[in-house]
Amino acid sequence: MARCTAVSPGPSRSPGQPLVQGGGWTATISTGAVGLARQPGQAMTAALKPGQPQGFARRRSLGRAVVVPAGASTAQVQAAIDTAYRQLLNRVPLAAERLTDAESQLRDGQLTLAGFIARVATSDLFTERLNRMAPLRAAAAASMALLGRAAQPIETSRFLATRVRSGLRTAIEDLLNSADYGQSFGQDQVPFIKGMSTTDGIPLSTVNRTANLYSGNAGLTPKPKDAI
Protein backbone atom coordinates (compact mmCIF):
# COMPACT_ATOMS: atom_id res chain seq x y z
CA MET A 1 0.00 0.00 0.00
CA ALA A 2 1.43 3.35 -1.05
CA ARG A 3 2.35 5.73 1.72
CA CYS A 4 1.55 9.42 1.33
CA THR A 5 4.08 11.87 2.72
CA ALA A 6 3.05 15.43 3.39
CA VAL A 7 5.35 18.04 1.90
CA SER A 8 5.56 21.32 3.72
CA PRO A 9 5.15 24.37 1.51
CA GLY A 10 8.26 26.44 0.90
CA PRO A 11 8.61 30.04 1.95
CA SER A 12 6.17 32.41 0.38
CA ARG A 13 7.44 34.42 -2.59
CA SER A 14 6.32 37.76 -3.84
CA PRO A 15 5.31 38.07 -7.48
CA GLY A 16 8.35 38.45 -9.73
CA GLN A 17 10.73 36.78 -7.20
CA PRO A 18 12.97 34.12 -8.82
CA LEU A 19 12.35 30.44 -8.10
CA VAL A 20 15.59 28.52 -7.66
CA GLN A 21 15.49 24.89 -8.67
CA GLY A 22 18.02 22.13 -8.97
CA GLY A 23 21.07 22.66 -11.12
CA GLY A 24 20.99 26.40 -10.70
CA TRP A 25 18.13 26.82 -13.20
CA THR A 26 15.94 29.79 -12.33
CA ALA A 27 12.49 30.84 -13.37
CA THR A 28 10.60 34.01 -12.66
CA ILE A 29 6.97 34.20 -11.70
CA SER A 30 5.21 36.59 -14.04
CA THR A 31 3.48 39.54 -12.48
CA GLY A 32 1.04 39.69 -15.33
CA ALA A 33 2.13 43.24 -16.16
CA VAL A 34 1.72 44.24 -19.79
CA GLY A 35 4.19 46.66 -21.43
CA LEU A 36 2.83 49.73 -23.19
CA ALA A 37 3.21 49.73 -26.96
CA ARG A 38 5.03 52.67 -28.49
CA GLN A 39 2.87 55.28 -30.07
CA PRO A 40 3.21 55.89 -33.82
CA GLY A 41 6.27 58.01 -34.48
CA GLN A 42 8.00 57.27 -31.16
CA ALA A 43 10.30 54.66 -32.69
CA MET A 44 11.38 57.06 -35.45
CA THR A 45 11.90 59.86 -32.91
CA ALA A 46 14.14 57.55 -30.88
CA ALA A 47 16.07 56.54 -33.99
CA LEU A 48 16.67 60.17 -34.91
CA LYS A 49 17.78 61.26 -31.43
CA PRO A 50 20.73 63.62 -31.98
CA GLY A 51 24.12 63.37 -30.37
CA GLN A 52 26.44 66.28 -29.72
CA PRO A 53 25.43 69.28 -31.89
CA GLN A 54 29.00 70.08 -32.90
CA GLY A 55 27.78 71.99 -35.95
CA PHE A 56 27.06 75.08 -33.86
CA ALA A 57 30.81 75.63 -33.65
CA ARG A 58 30.97 75.67 -37.47
CA ARG A 59 28.39 78.37 -38.10
CA ARG A 60 31.00 80.62 -39.67
CA SER A 61 31.37 78.10 -42.50
CA LEU A 62 27.66 78.16 -43.36
CA GLY A 63 27.04 79.05 -46.98
CA ARG A 64 25.33 82.29 -47.87
CA ALA A 65 22.12 82.60 -49.82
CA VAL A 66 22.85 82.48 -53.55
CA VAL A 67 20.09 83.99 -55.69
CA VAL A 68 19.71 84.28 -59.46
CA PRO A 69 17.65 87.45 -59.99
CA ALA A 70 16.02 88.49 -63.23
CA GLY A 71 18.71 89.72 -65.63
CA ALA A 72 21.49 87.95 -63.69
CA SER A 73 24.97 88.14 -65.16
CA THR A 74 26.80 85.14 -66.56
CA ALA A 75 29.04 85.14 -63.50
CA GLN A 76 26.04 85.11 -61.14
CA VAL A 77 24.47 82.20 -62.98
CA GLN A 78 27.72 80.24 -62.99
CA ALA A 79 28.18 80.87 -59.27
CA ALA A 80 24.67 79.54 -58.63
CA ILE A 81 25.33 76.44 -60.75
CA ASP A 82 28.53 75.60 -58.86
CA THR A 83 26.89 76.30 -55.50
CA ALA A 84 24.00 73.99 -56.39
CA TYR A 85 26.38 71.18 -57.25
CA ARG A 86 28.27 71.64 -53.98
CA GLN A 87 25.06 71.72 -51.95
CA LEU A 88 23.69 68.50 -53.43
CA LEU A 89 26.85 66.57 -54.31
CA ASN A 90 29.46 68.05 -51.92
CA ARG A 91 31.58 68.85 -54.97
CA VAL A 92 31.59 70.42 -58.40
CA PRO A 93 31.42 67.49 -60.85
CA LEU A 94 33.97 66.78 -63.53
CA ALA A 95 33.36 68.21 -66.99
CA ALA A 96 32.08 64.88 -68.30
CA GLU A 97 29.62 64.60 -65.40
CA ARG A 98 28.09 68.06 -65.55
CA LEU A 99 24.47 68.48 -66.62
CA THR A 100 25.43 70.65 -69.57
CA ASP A 101 21.96 70.74 -71.16
CA ALA A 102 20.34 71.91 -67.92
CA GLU A 103 23.12 74.46 -67.37
CA SER A 104 22.59 75.89 -70.87
CA GLN A 105 18.83 76.11 -70.36
CA LEU A 106 19.37 77.98 -67.09
CA ARG A 107 21.75 80.45 -68.76
CA ASP A 108 19.29 80.99 -71.63
CA GLY A 109 16.37 81.60 -69.28
CA GLN A 110 14.55 78.44 -70.40
CA LEU A 111 14.86 76.93 -66.93
CA THR A 112 14.42 78.49 -63.51
CA LEU A 113 17.01 77.94 -60.81
CA ALA A 114 14.50 75.73 -58.97
CA GLY A 115 14.15 73.73 -62.17
CA PHE A 116 17.91 73.32 -62.38
CA ILE A 117 18.05 72.18 -58.73
CA ALA A 118 15.37 69.60 -59.57
CA ARG A 119 17.44 68.34 -62.53
CA VAL A 120 20.47 67.85 -60.30
CA ALA A 121 18.42 66.29 -57.49
CA THR A 122 16.85 63.70 -59.78
CA SER A 123 20.04 63.01 -61.74
CA ASP A 124 22.10 59.86 -61.39
CA LEU A 125 24.77 61.93 -59.63
CA PHE A 126 22.51 62.64 -56.66
CA THR A 127 20.42 59.45 -56.60
CA GLU A 128 23.50 57.23 -56.75
CA ARG A 129 24.94 59.18 -53.84
CA LEU A 130 21.83 58.42 -51.78
CA ASN A 131 21.66 54.80 -52.94
CA ARG A 132 25.10 54.20 -51.43
CA MET A 133 23.71 55.10 -47.99
CA ALA A 134 21.53 53.21 -45.55
CA PRO A 135 17.85 54.29 -45.84
CA LEU A 136 17.76 56.48 -42.71
CA ARG A 137 21.03 58.12 -43.66
CA ALA A 138 19.79 58.75 -47.21
CA ALA A 139 16.65 60.45 -45.87
CA ALA A 140 18.82 62.67 -43.64
CA ALA A 141 21.17 63.56 -46.51
CA ALA A 142 18.29 64.39 -48.88
CA SER A 143 16.70 66.70 -46.32
CA MET A 144 20.00 68.41 -45.49
CA ALA A 145 20.69 69.01 -49.17
CA LEU A 146 17.23 70.14 -50.29
CA LEU A 147 15.56 71.61 -47.20
CA GLY A 148 18.72 72.87 -45.51
CA ARG A 149 17.99 71.07 -42.26
CA ALA A 150 17.60 67.66 -40.69
CA ALA A 151 14.36 65.84 -41.39
CA GLN A 152 11.73 65.59 -38.69
CA PRO A 153 10.59 62.06 -37.73
CA ILE A 154 7.33 62.28 -39.69
CA GLU A 155 9.22 63.57 -42.75
CA THR A 156 11.70 60.72 -42.51
CA SER A 157 8.89 58.18 -42.31
CA ARG A 158 7.17 59.75 -45.32
CA PHE A 159 10.39 59.79 -47.35
CA LEU A 160 11.09 56.12 -46.62
CA ALA A 161 7.51 55.06 -47.35
CA THR A 162 7.44 56.96 -50.66
CA ARG A 163 10.80 55.53 -51.65
CA VAL A 164 9.56 51.97 -51.07
CA ARG A 165 6.23 52.59 -52.77
CA SER A 166 7.20 54.81 -55.72
CA GLY A 167 10.98 54.97 -55.89
CA LEU A 168 13.75 57.30 -54.76
CA ARG A 169 13.19 59.97 -57.41
CA THR A 170 9.55 60.36 -56.37
CA ALA A 171 10.61 60.77 -52.73
CA ILE A 172 13.07 63.48 -53.82
CA GLU A 173 10.43 65.22 -55.94
CA ASP A 174 8.11 65.31 -52.92
CA LEU A 175 10.78 67.29 -51.03
CA LEU A 176 11.20 69.67 -53.97
CA ASN A 177 7.43 70.20 -54.20
CA SER A 178 6.96 70.66 -50.46
CA ALA A 179 5.69 73.90 -48.97
CA ASP A 180 8.87 74.12 -46.87
CA TYR A 181 11.10 74.13 -49.96
CA GLY A 182 8.95 76.72 -51.72
CA GLN A 183 8.77 79.04 -48.73
CA SER A 184 12.48 78.72 -47.95
CA PHE A 185 14.06 78.95 -51.40
CA GLY A 186 11.38 79.71 -53.98
CA GLN A 187 12.29 79.67 -57.67
CA ASP A 188 15.50 81.69 -57.63
CA GLN A 189 17.60 80.58 -54.65
CA VAL A 190 20.00 77.69 -54.09
CA PRO A 191 19.21 75.65 -50.96
CA PHE A 192 21.66 76.13 -48.09
CA ILE A 193 21.93 75.03 -44.47
CA LYS A 194 19.46 77.21 -42.59
CA GLY A 195 18.33 74.76 -39.93
CA MET A 196 20.66 75.84 -37.13
CA SER A 197 18.46 78.73 -36.11
CA THR A 198 14.96 78.58 -34.70
CA THR A 199 12.15 78.84 -37.20
CA ASP A 200 8.38 78.79 -36.79
CA GLY A 201 7.13 75.23 -36.97
CA ILE A 202 10.58 73.64 -36.57
CA PRO A 203 11.16 72.05 -33.14
CA LEU A 204 14.37 72.58 -31.21
CA SER A 205 15.20 68.87 -31.54
CA THR A 206 15.43 69.34 -35.33
CA VAL A 207 17.71 72.36 -34.88
CA ASN A 208 20.00 70.28 -32.66
CA ARG A 209 19.91 67.36 -35.10
CA THR A 210 20.87 69.69 -37.96
CA ALA A 211 23.83 70.95 -35.94
CA ASN A 212 24.81 67.36 -35.17
CA LEU A 213 24.80 66.40 -38.86
CA TYR A 214 26.49 69.53 -40.21
CA SER A 215 30.22 69.07 -40.78
CA GLY A 216 31.02 72.19 -42.77
CA ASN A 217 30.35 73.18 -46.37
CA ALA A 218 32.16 70.11 -47.68
CA GLY A 219 30.53 67.69 -45.25
CA LEU A 220 26.81 67.60 -45.91
CA THR A 221 26.82 63.80 -46.08
CA PRO A 222 26.23 62.42 -42.55
CA LYS A 223 29.32 60.61 -41.34
CA PRO A 224 28.99 56.85 -40.70
CA LYS A 225 29.11 57.26 -36.92
CA ASP A 226 27.01 60.41 -36.71
CA ALA A 227 23.46 60.42 -35.36
CA ILE A 228 20.78 60.49 -38.02
SVG drawing of the C-alpha trace seen along z (x, -y; Angstrom):
<svg xmlns="http://www.w3.org/2000/svg" viewBox="-2 -92 38 94">
<polyline fill="none" stroke="black" stroke-width="0.4" points="0.0,0.0 1.4,-3.4 2.3,-5.7 1.6,-9.4 4.1,-11.9 3.0,-15.4 5.4,-18.0 5.6,-21.3 5.1,-24.4 8.3,-26.4 8.6,-30.0 6.2,-32.4 7.4,-34.4 6.3,-37.8 5.3,-38.1 8.4,-38.4 10.7,-36.8 13.0,-34.1 12.3,-30.4 15.6,-28.5 15.5,-24.9 18.0,-22.1 21.1,-22.7 21.0,-26.4 18.1,-26.8 15.9,-29.8 12.5,-30.8 10.6,-34.0 7.0,-34.2 5.2,-36.6 3.5,-39.5 1.0,-39.7 2.1,-43.2 1.7,-44.2 4.2,-46.7 2.8,-49.7 3.2,-49.7 5.0,-52.7 2.9,-55.3 3.2,-55.9 6.3,-58.0 8.0,-57.3 10.3,-54.7 11.4,-57.1 11.9,-59.9 14.1,-57.6 16.1,-56.5 16.7,-60.2 17.8,-61.3 20.7,-63.6 24.1,-63.4 26.4,-66.3 25.4,-69.3 29.0,-70.1 27.8,-72.0 27.1,-75.1 30.8,-75.6 31.0,-75.7 28.4,-78.4 31.0,-80.6 31.4,-78.1 27.7,-78.2 27.0,-79.0 25.3,-82.3 22.1,-82.6 22.8,-82.5 20.1,-84.0 19.7,-84.3 17.6,-87.5 16.0,-88.5 18.7,-89.7 21.5,-88.0 25.0,-88.1 26.8,-85.1 29.0,-85.1 26.0,-85.1 24.5,-82.2 27.7,-80.2 28.2,-80.9 24.7,-79.5 25.3,-76.4 28.5,-75.6 26.9,-76.3 24.0,-74.0 26.4,-71.2 28.3,-71.6 25.1,-71.7 23.7,-68.5 26.9,-66.6 29.5,-68.1 31.6,-68.9 31.6,-70.4 31.4,-67.5 34.0,-66.8 33.4,-68.2 32.1,-64.9 29.6,-64.6 28.1,-68.1 24.5,-68.5 25.4,-70.7 22.0,-70.7 20.3,-71.9 23.1,-74.5 22.6,-75.9 18.8,-76.1 19.4,-78.0 21.7,-80.5 19.3,-81.0 16.4,-81.6 14.6,-78.4 14.9,-76.9 14.4,-78.5 17.0,-77.9 14.5,-75.7 14.2,-73.7 17.9,-73.3 18.0,-72.2 15.4,-69.6 17.4,-68.3 20.5,-67.8 18.4,-66.3 16.8,-63.7 20.0,-63.0 22.1,-59.9 24.8,-61.9 22.5,-62.6 20.4,-59.4 23.5,-57.2 24.9,-59.2 21.8,-58.4 21.7,-54.8 25.1,-54.2 23.7,-55.1 21.5,-53.2 17.8,-54.3 17.8,-56.5 21.0,-58.1 19.8,-58.7 16.6,-60.4 18.8,-62.7 21.2,-63.6 18.3,-64.4 16.7,-66.7 20.0,-68.4 20.7,-69.0 17.2,-70.1 15.6,-71.6 18.7,-72.9 18.0,-71.1 17.6,-67.7 14.4,-65.8 11.7,-65.6 10.6,-62.1 7.3,-62.3 9.2,-63.6 11.7,-60.7 8.9,-58.2 7.2,-59.8 10.4,-59.8 11.1,-56.1 7.5,-55.1 7.4,-57.0 10.8,-55.5 9.6,-52.0 6.2,-52.6 7.2,-54.8 11.0,-55.0 13.7,-57.3 13.2,-60.0 9.6,-60.4 10.6,-60.8 13.1,-63.5 10.4,-65.2 8.1,-65.3 10.8,-67.3 11.2,-69.7 7.4,-70.2 7.0,-70.7 5.7,-73.9 8.9,-74.1 11.1,-74.1 9.0,-76.7 8.8,-79.0 12.5,-78.7 14.1,-79.0 11.4,-79.7 12.3,-79.7 15.5,-81.7 17.6,-80.6 20.0,-77.7 19.2,-75.6 21.7,-76.1 21.9,-75.0 19.5,-77.2 18.3,-74.8 20.7,-75.8 18.5,-78.7 15.0,-78.6 12.1,-78.8 8.4,-78.8 7.1,-75.2 10.6,-73.6 11.2,-72.0 14.4,-72.6 15.2,-68.9 15.4,-69.3 17.7,-72.4 20.0,-70.3 19.9,-67.4 20.9,-69.7 23.8,-70.9 24.8,-67.4 24.8,-66.4 26.5,-69.5 30.2,-69.1 31.0,-72.2 30.4,-73.2 32.2,-70.1 30.5,-67.7 26.8,-67.6 26.8,-63.8 26.2,-62.4 29.3,-60.6 29.0,-56.8 29.1,-57.3 27.0,-60.4 23.5,-60.4 20.8,-60.5"/>
</svg>
